[in-house]
Amino acid sequence: MARIRVDADRAIGTVDRKIFSGFVEHLGRCIYGGLYDPGSPFADETGFRRDVAAALKELNPPVLRWPGGNFASNYQWTDGIGPAEKRPKRLELAWFLTESNLVGTDEFLRWCEREGYEPYLCVNMGSGTFSEAQAWVEYCNGTKDTYWANKRRENGREEPYGVKLWALGNEMYGDYQVGQLTAEEYVRRARQFANVMKRTDRSIRLVSCGQNGWSEWDRVVLEGLADLVDYHSIHIYTGSSDYWVNVLAPHQAERSLRAMRALIDGVTYRKKLSHEIKVAYDEWNVWYRYTEGVYEPSDQPPLEERYDHSDALAVATYLNIFVRHCRTVGMANLAQMVNVIAPIFTRPDGMFLQTIYHPFRMLSEHTQSVALDTFVDGPTHDLVESPENMHWLWPQPVADMNPFQVLDVAATRDPDKSTLTLSVVNRSPDEEITADVELRDVVVAGAGQVTTLRHSDPRATNDFDRPDDVTPVESVAHVSGGSFRYAFPPCSITVFRLPTEPA
Ligand code: AHR
């Protein structure tokens, strides 16, 4: 038996909907053959696939990060503008592929505009210069009679695109990154980039390139750039074929966010900053199976991870964590959205939704703007990590955080206290857990909705011939008053959406 207590008065912060954002990179079949496939019967008149766009729309990501990733560090954005037939094919050094440049700035930004996504562009701080980054801001946002703004007009776009979110490079600390830098070199260069980009458009919001939240790199970079940036980016990938390691490793994000909270508070106070800095968790996901192509060329389409049900529990846990740490996270981008470590998987004749699609959609749809403190008391699990079950390229040990509550819980409400949501992940592979849920300050005022994603086999996957093996079920929530008892099935994600009124 477990107890969950939620007090509608104990708000812990405002959830920025940007935590449900995404990332699409020029990598493998994410853009070409995924999002964009002009030869496909599913393509619209601009070459973007309608079926993929429709599935993405259901996830409702407010922001899409583009064009990389590691790709960004050797991307010449000027290759991707103007007449398609004149665009160069480039040897791509991050993923050892050939970049056709058929999807460039205008194609991506126009598509985002049509679909209703805010674009978030990452500038090339690897092989690129600050003049090129300045020119990109001018091309996208320039309003005057100047060279790059006029180039945009020549290319058929009169109105500026008004791109607000710009990242100062990607993972510049990595030895795999084109143009790797030390933290001190990065700060010096990033200040030069920021300076000319901001002089071109004062209204843009910059994102510094961080690492994991607790590293020396993060400390030096935030110290050096705090006066210029609105976000500090960090990345996390976890995963293991060991069930418990897989579902509990996302708690590493809690460590990162606690460390970032302290870092941001310290820098803000010391430097007397008048603006707020938030974390952009602009790459996060489960990813451990397909790492071919990361350090050297591979014959396999890169990073085409097939997700199982246990990965869906991990993804739901990540999202619960972002809600609980909403005072710190201002944006989070699932990496990635199509084919490459992605919830949407295509082939020329169709597509299917991977298991991880479902928790993302459930929480994107139901999460409200006010995050609430939750109290959980129930069965716990002590994680045992070993070299055998920590086989990821960058293992993320979390056993020092033992014991873990088996139920992971996040709660939100709307500002009027008329809707309350509760997201509960039961990570036990075989135990149903019954919990007494106690609401304070509000009572349930009518029929609610409960969406459940469950499967008896944590290894279950969806595929072209079994697209709905792991799929959510919706029902009426038979709960009322200020408290109710609920049996959470093993290996499940349960999201309640309850109409409420003052107690
Ligand atoms: O998302 C795949 C890759 O992972 C990105 O290109 C890079 O930024 C990260 O290492």
Boltz pocket constraint, residues with backbone or C-beta under 6 A from the ligand:
constraints:
  - pocket:
      binder: B
      contacts: [[A, 25], [A, 68], [A, 69], [A, 70], [A, 71], [A, 170], [A, 171], [A, 283], [A, 335], [A, 336]]
      max_distance: 6.0
